[in-house]
């Protein structure tokens, strides 16, 4: 140690800074450390009730009951608790609500009965995977699943048309921006080369 500086530490810091400038983000993985930047406004809708779910809640309560098994949209704490209680069933059945984000049907709970080494009966509960029926959250309502599926299939033609219209509007916007750039270059006396 010289003065108030620990020379080996200063040498390591200089080397790390040099590597960060030369090699970029790979330096962050050298010491196996990480950090998350989280804002108070980072919320997503609950898959059951559309209440806002903060990103930290989604990370901290990460289990099979806290998210849709199809699209992995997070559930709020009350819905996660209700779902965890609902899956405690004694026979195979559909449990829970249809996902309000992807439209997946309620999950199929498979219950199998077995005997342990003492001869006592025990139940094994398997939470089945679900398949999203659509990706447009505006189509998912509180009605039956068949309504959401029929609404999704009926709107496929409209989706294609609206996608083409969006692309045409985007092309028009870009063309307008290019014209304004060309005009600005002409006014500045800069030749436009191709």
Order of alpha helices (4+ residues) and beta strands (2+ residues): alpha-beta-beta-alpha-alpha-beta-beta-beta-alpha-alpha
